[in-house]
Amino acid sequence: MSVLTVDHVTHGFGARQILEDASFRLLKGEHVGLIGANGEGKSTFLNIITGQLAPDEGKIEWSNRVTVGYLDQHSALAKGRTIRDILREAFQQMFDWEAEMLAIYDKMGDASPDQLDRMMEDVGELQDLLEHSGFYMLDAKIEEVANGLGLGDIGLDRDVSDLSGGQRTKVLLTKLLLKNPTILILDEPTNYLDFEHIEWLKRYLKNYENAFILVSHDLPFLDEVVNVIYHVENATLTRYTGNYEQFQQMYAMKKSQENRAYERQQQEVDRLEDFIARNKARVATRGMANSRQKRLEKMEMIEKPREKPKPTFGFREARTPGRFIVEASGLVLGYDEPLTTPVDFSLERGQKVAIRGVNGLGKSTLLKTILGIIPPIAGKVELGDYLFPGYFEQESSRNNSRTAIEEVWEEYPGMTNFEVRSALARCGLTNEHITSQMMVLSGGENAKVRLCKLMQKDINWLVLDEPTNHLDFEAKEELKRALKEFKGTVLLVSHEPDFYEDWVTAVWNVEDWTTKIV
């Protein structure tokens, strides 16, 4: 039974076609992975099916009585409310039933015998509803899911306005899972999760009895939890049955068949054109030449399979710095209150260090403190000599109306138009991306523009905060290669051990420094 049907949807932004005649169906209990390179239209598709965006053509039909839960990482969480308050909203219907039941009890003292009978019947129905819905076990359920995603470590009575971006996403994801909707829609749910919480979510989704649609560039995670793949490429949506590994095999076979069909047709076209050119002028063979010309005109031409531009990353290296890049003594990280105990550490020239640990313990704060963007609570940081740092922030402004080319020009006004376009093209961006506003680019395209800016300056120390969050597989692999080859020093925050384990020289775990219970 289909719970969602998408018929012949077409959508674009200006001259840029995102989806063309796309059709999709989601069957009851299916676990769908929606995949494609950065900017192919995955988030656009999710926005269309959730009604946030109207398609240019086509229709979307949900079956009756389905509940849809969508992880929107940009939802607002109001100040003055605790994590527990937000999570209890997942069961608002039950709290409404309880309020209705209590209101009936309040009116019973003034009721006639007949009214009292009806009231007792209503109360009994509401009581049954609450018991069968697990209302009296809600707090235990909330704590189970909250602990699975690490919210218990933060404290459920914490004001949501105090949370980091990653922690806020965890709250929204936990609330969504507690709702247990008929259909879950998850857009990059692992971006702000740590390894152990990704493992918990993986187990949860594998056993999820309802349907879900998942967008993720974490391929090992995706591979384990989905049983259907929808691949969006060149504005076309194609369905494959199986997990990601099986999709790769089928996709490679399909690409090979398309290439062979194109090559065979081109050989046939060349043969016909050669015959026509040699025989159309001769009276004896003109008829055969005309016949072949008609055949050629009627032939349905196979379009040459298009290859997506692949990014090429590389960092320009500045002069060699002194032996020590950073030396910290008695350093306490935090904003209004300490996040860590006093710590001493040093980073030496040529070291490549990954920083790991659960969210909210100060990974991004550590980078900003070292770079002097924010002051420490206590202690001191000394930077070495002849440093030329390059800093990649975890997120950029969502309201940036500059185009990609203007974004680079703003920082490097001395570059020519050709130089800027060439630099962006090397990062895997097409002309459509280059002339689009930063705020309409996908997360991965946006990250590629910001990486492009980093690559235009001489650097001997790279400071990277979750650079892979929105990058597709090919871009991640290329970034890994570039960081391996970079001869300078690297300080990297990442929640993906697969990305850094085979090239870093050390791993710092902020859980060893924290003042909090982990």
Secondary structure, DSSP 8 states (H G I E B T S, - for coil): -EEEEEEEEEEEETTEEEEEEEEEEEETT-EEEEE-STTSSHHHHHHHHTTSS--SEEEEEE-TT--EEE--TT----TT-BHHHHHHGGGHHHHHHHHHHHHHHHHGGG--HHHHHHHHHHHHHHHHHHHHTTGGGHHHHHHHHHHHTTHHHH-TTSBGGG--HHHHHHHHHHHHHHH--SEEEEESTTTT--HHHHHHHHHHHHT--SEEEEE-S-HHHHHHH-SEEEEEETTEEEEEES-HHHHHHHHHHHHHHHHHHHHHHHHHHHHHHHHHHHHTTSTTTHHHHHHHHHHHHHS-----------------B-----SEEEEEEEEE-BSSSBSB--EEEEEETT-EEEEE--TTSSHHHHHHHHTTSS--SEEEEEE-SS--EEEE-S---TT--SBHHHHHHHH-TTS-HHHHHHHHHHTT--HHHHTSBGGGS-HHHHHHHHHHHHTTS-BSEEEEESTTTT--HHHHHHHHHHHHH--SEEEEE-S-HHHHTTT-SEEEEGGGTBSS--
